[in-house]
Amino acid sequence: LDQLTDHDPGDDCPVCRAQDVVVAALLPAAAAWEQYSELPRFAVAINGAAELLGVMLEDGIPRDEVEVALSRLLDDIEARIAENDALGGPPQGTA
């Protein structure tokens, strides 16, 4: 799972590209599904994440390896949030 969590120093980092897809497509879609289905906020996020991780378990990846990879990604996200907060919030696009 290291290849799915370790950032590549090059311009074509697969981790960064995957994160871009999630931010651009999956997050807005999850929010829209929650609103349309009158579900509580984050209902799709938490259950969707668990089901996607479950597919990894079904494919034979040990739970402890999934948990380590998830922990590393959450650490990266927390660091990014702290950095964004220090800089005045997340990027708002290009002008």
Contacts in CASP RR format, 6 or more apart in sequence:
PFRMAT RR
TARGET T0000
AUTHOR 0000-0000-0000
METHOD contacts of the structure
MODEL  1
LDQLTDHDPGDDCPVCRAQDVVVAALLPAAAAWEQYSELPRFAVAINGAA
ELLGVMLEDGIPRDEVEVALSRLLDDIEARIAENDALGGPPQGTA
1 61 0 8 1.000
1 65 0 8 1.000
1 66 0 8 1.000
1 68 0 8 1.000
1 69 0 8 1.000
2 69 0 8 1.000
3 14 0 8 1.000
4 14 0 8 1.000
4 15 0 8 1.000
4 18 0 8 1.000
4 69 0 8 1.000
5 15 0 8 1.000
5 69 0 8 1.000
5 72 0 8 1.000
5 73 0 8 1.000
5 76 0 8 1.000
6 15 0 8 1.000
7 13 0 8 1.000
7 15 0 8 1.000
7 16 0 8 1.000
8 14 0 8 1.000
8 15 0 8 1.000
8 16 0 8 1.000
30 44 0 8 1.000
30 45 0 8 1.000
30 48 0 8 1.000
31 41 0 8 1.000
31 44 0 8 1.000
33 39 0 8 1.000
33 44 0 8 1.000
34 40 0 8 1.000
34 41 0 8 1.000
34 42 0 8 1.000
34 43 0 8 1.000
34 44 0 8 1.000
53 66 0 8 1.000
53 70 0 8 1.000
56 66 0 8 1.000
57 63 0 8 1.000
57 66 0 8 1.000
84 90 0 8 1.000
84 91 0 8 1.000
END
